[in-house]
Amino acid sequence: MLNRKDDHIRLAQEQFHPSHFFDDEIEFVHQSLPLVHVDKISSQQSVLGKKFAWPFFINAMTGGSSKTKRVNASLAQIAKDCNLAMAVGSMSPIFKDPSNKDSYTIVREVNPDGIIFSNLNLNYSPSQMQEAVDLIEADALQLHINAPQELVMPEGDRDFSQWLKKIEASVKQVKCPVIIKEVGFGMSQETIQQLLSVGVKAVDISGRGGTSFTRIEGARRKQPLLSNWDNWGIPTPIALLEARAAFQASKKEGKITLIASGGVQTPMDVAKCLALGADLVGLSGFFLQLVLDHTSKEACRLTKAFQEEFLMIMALLACQEIKDFSHSSLIFGDRILNWAKQRHLSLEEFSTTKGR
Ligand SMILES: Cc1cc2nc3c(=O)[nH]c(=O)nc-3n(C[C@H](O)[C@H](O)[C@H](O)COP(=O)(O)O)c2cc1C
């Protein structure tokens, strides 16, 4: 298990690649008169009962070994210095060996007042989930669903038959917001409708385009896979469009917290996710590279440059607040157009500046 966590960090680093989908498939329509004053722009976002200083955060990665404790400490330092929320990786190791707890509690020690999410899979009872939340005084719990990863792992889970029932029990019983989260394979309209039907109020559609856990687990297998699993999943921008359609069909628009992640690596990617309707945007691979390749001072300087550039984009799009992203107009490339046509997703509302 400990080896697995260390392997994930090593392989995610080795396999990190620039994701081009946002650049290739989505463009903003430039407006020459952005009638805003840059000093009056606010990057704050209020969701999940909390006020986030920025609409992007460090998404779930790690914990469970001494190496990953150091990674979590570095990530938590960026979160603190740059006022970002942060999720820890799956806390399942604490139930196998309690001596692993400090690889998670370090995050709260470094950043006592920050917004922190805990993370688990569905193999735990609601009271164990609450224990994981309480250990790091988490502000929300991410429960990850990762069927492709489990299947590619020889030691992975094989029984997914109770997942929806377990999700229903956890959203009812855990005493903080529960986010149902993919791990880089994206969520479809149908998946989101299933989740909404059992009372889920927050989803992270974590789509394809960045870190691939079929590729990571594929590299750990003795028996190589015979098919190409590297590209399994729904690209992040498309999963956001699928989510909107599910919210509309269930008449729950504006009532569900929509989190985007998967291949988000630049301030422009973040802006595009917000324009597609995300409330918050998570970055994992990007922040992993940042802490592995740089001193903590340099990582913090680069994160602040990221934040500054995000404000530049807000100004150019005339966004005074995060909610104004819904007024920006977008042009889509062929892959998105083709998907939208075959899945009957309307893109019309994105081509005007009227707001959605
Ligand atoms: C090293 C590593 C470990 C991860 N471990 C977890 C995990 O424990 N729980 C989880 O929900 N997601 C985990 N993820 C998935 C990320 O949270 C995210 O959904 C996925 O990597 C896609 O985002 P990215 O392209 O920005 O990396 C992990 C990602 C990385 C890179």
The ligand as an ORCA input file, in Angstrom:
! r2SCAN-3c Opt
* xyz 0 1
  C      -0.183     11.341     -7.467
  C      -1.679     11.440     -7.509
  C      -2.429     10.781     -6.544
  C      -3.824     10.897     -6.542
  N      -4.548     10.323     -5.540
  C      -5.878     10.584     -5.443
  C      -6.624     10.165     -4.313
  O      -6.085      9.574     -3.375
  N      -7.954     10.439     -4.278
  C      -8.588     11.121     -5.303
  O      -9.781     11.392     -5.226
  N      -7.912     11.505     -6.397
  C      -6.585     11.277     -6.480
  N      -5.882     11.724     -7.571
  C      -6.622     12.265     -8.724
  C      -6.687     13.782     -8.762
  O      -7.336     14.325     -7.643
  C      -7.391     14.272    -10.048
  O      -8.722     13.865    -10.042
  C      -6.687     13.739    -11.304
  O      -5.298     13.646    -11.102
  C      -6.910     14.631    -12.506
  O      -6.397     15.924    -12.287
  P      -4.967     16.435    -12.883
  O      -5.018     16.181    -14.356
  O      -4.943     17.881    -12.495
  O      -3.901     15.653    -12.213
  C      -4.480     11.648     -7.571
  C      -3.701     12.312     -8.533
  C      -2.326     12.226     -8.505
  C      -1.525     12.981     -9.547
*
